[in-house]
């Protein structure tokens, strides 16, 4: 037990020496050291800027660029270029088609307005229907003469008329027992 106490005392004395060696004995001297260290990090007074190198003077201009142009002075003539009329995107959307007695009617919409279109129709003085095909409608923008094509989905067989293969399966007469009274 005595040995353990001696070892603990030696460790405590060593720790004391290590921790106490960095602190000065004189508090006034410690204050002077701190002030000297703080002076090293103090902001420096700004120095006067160095003189800029000389440069060549700007060239003389014929006229003051900040003066408003006089109303009487003619402007230089600009060549007139005929700007092509911009082609807007096609404003129509396909609504559907109806086939009755061999005649097909095609409908498109422009906003909330529903239109039946036929080949050669002029719509709102802006577009002409150039062609009506089962897979597309071609429009011509009248101001620019540009042709725009709206692709369509292929026509769907009518639910009222069964396809040909189903007609072959249908019987011409009703089965026995399926008749009038029960």
Secondary structure, 3 states (H helix, E strand, C coil): CHHHHHHHHHHHHHHHHHHHCCCCCCHHHHHHHHHHHHHHCCCCCCCCCCCCCCCCCCCCCCCCCCCCCCCCCCCCCCCCCCCCCCCCCCCCEEEEEEEECCEEEEEEEECCEEEEECCCCEECCCEEEEEEECCEEEEEECCCCEEEEEECCCCCCCCCCCCHHHHHHCCCCCCCCCCCCC
